[in-house]
């Protein structure tokens, strides 16, 4: 167990340092993807004909292997974190754009008509009415995108130790230390669970009007004659 947290010096980070690096490389692309997806989703909501080609484009981008992205980007961004984060931001769009569009479209027309009658313009109606109501769908998309990004960061180990916790997988093979691979997998799984729990908490805070769950109905105790009939 002592070697579980004994990180090889050539990785240039402690275990805690790798966790911080991993979170940075995973969460910044998701945040960037969300900022990019919000205006695109607004356009897709207003121009319905635009949604199918945008969705098709994001699907094609998601189908491109990350290694192919690295080969293209490495001439411009080098063996840096940016080379890893750009593909992850693009991958997040395939989840975030449909989540936002579907959430915004679920807003009742009566609500939109009331906002328009109150003098809300398209941008104000989108940011102050549609997005808050669509928050559950957006958070659901963020949960998927975040878990995926935390997992995919490890591919960065292929380009000069830019995989954060994924670098431990390569080090486990290099130094014949399988405990490093276990460390990597377990730590990434725990990070994904913690981030998911935080997003669920965020949804609860942003949507106080949503039900928090219902208590199970108590079992109905049978009357004495019913119990006797059942016994027979």
ChimeraX attribute file (.defattr): number of C-alpha atoms within 10 A of each C-alpha:
attribute: neighborCount
match mode: 1-to-1
recipient: residues
	/A:1	6
	/A:2	6
	/A:3	12
	/A:4	15
	/A:5	13
	/A:6	12
	/A:7	17
	/A:8	16
	/A:9	8
	/A:10	8
	/A:11	17
	/A:12	10
	/A:13	16
	/A:14	14
	/A:15	20
	/A:16	11
	/A:17	12
	/A:18	21
	/A:19	18
	/A:20	15
	/A:21	18
	/A:22	23
	/A:23	20
	/A:24	16
	/A:25	26
	/A:26	26
	/A:27	21
	/A:28	17
	/A:29	24
	/A:30	27
	/A:31	16
	/A:32	17
	/A:33	24
	/A:34	23
	/A:35	13
	/A:36	17
	/A:37	23
	/A:38	20
	/A:39	14
	/A:40	18
	/A:41	22
	/A:42	22
	/A:43	15
	/A:44	21
	/A:45	18
	/A:46	11
	/A:47	10
	/A:48	10
	/A:49	11
	/A:50	14
	/A:51	20
	/A:52	10
	/A:53	11
	/A:54	18
	/A:55	17
	/A:56	12
	/A:57	14
	/A:58	17
	/A:59	16
	/A:60	12
	/A:61	18
	/A:62	18
	/A:63	10
	/A:64	12
	/A:65	10
	/A:66	20
	/A:67	15
	/A:68	10
	/A:69	16
	/A:70	22
	/A:71	13
	/A:72	11
	/A:73	17
	/A:74	15
	/A:75	10
	/A:76	10
	/A:77	14
	/A:78	14
	/A:79	18
	/A:80	14
	/A:81	20
	/A:82	18
	/A:83	23
	/A:84	29
	/A:85	23
	/A:86	20
	/A:87	24
	/A:88	29
	/A:89	22
	/A:90	20
	/A:91	26
	/A:92	28
	/A:93	29
	/A:94	23
	/A:95	24
	/A:96	28
	/A:97	27
	/A:98	20
	/A:99	22
	/A:100	30
	/A:101	23
	/A:102	16
	/A:103	19
	/A:104	23
	/A:105	12
	/A:106	13
	/A:107	16
	/A:108	11
	/A:109	10
	/A:110	9
	/A:111	13
	/A:112	17
	/A:113	12
	/A:114	11
	/A:115	19
	/A:116	14
	/A:117	10
	/A:118	10
	/A:119	10
	/A:120	16
	/A:121	11
	/A:122	13
	/A:123	12
	/A:124	13
	/A:125	18
	/A:126	20
	/A:127	13
	/A:128	12
	/A:129	17
	/A:130	23
	/A:131	20
	/A:132	16
	/A:133	20
	/A:134	20
	/A:135	20
	/A:136	21
	/A:137	21
	/A:138	25
	/A:139	20
	/A:140	18
	/A:141	21
	/A:142	23
	/A:143	23
	/A:144	15
	/A:145	27
	/A:146	24
	/A:147	21
	/A:148	17
	/A:149	26
	/A:150	24
	/A:151	19
	/A:152	20
	/A:153	29
	/A:154	26
	/A:155	19
	/A:156	25
	/A:157	19
	/A:158	15
	/A:159	18
	/A:160	13
	/A:161	22
	/A:162	24
	/A:163	24
	/A:164	28
	/A:165	34
	/A:166	27
	/A:167	23
	/A:168	28
	/A:169	22
	/A:170	19
	/A:171	20
	/A:172	18
	/A:173	12
	/A:174	10
	/A:175	10
	/A:176	11
	/A:177	16
	/A:178	16
	/A:179	18
	/A:180	26
	/A:181	21
	/A:182	15
	/A:183	21
	/A:184	22
	/A:185	17
	/A:186	12
	/A:187	15
	/A:188	22
	/A:189	14
	/A:190	11
	/A:191	17
	/A:192	21
	/A:193	14
	/A:194	13
	/A:195	17
	/A:196	19
	/A:197	13
	/A:198	13
	/A:199	17
	/A:200	16
	/A:201	12
	/A:202	14
	/A:203	18
	/A:204	16
	/A:205	11
	/A:206	15
	/A:207	16
	/A:208	9
	/A:209	9
	/A:210	11
	/A:211	8
	/A:212	9
	/A:213	6
	/A:214	6
	/A:215	6
	/A:216	6
	/A:217	6
	/A:218	6
	/A:219	6
	/A:220	6
	/A:221	8
	/A:222	10
	/A:223	9
	/A:224	9
	/A:225	9
	/A:226	11
	/A:227	11
	/A:228	10
	/A:229	9
	/A:230	9
	/A:231	7
	/A:232	6
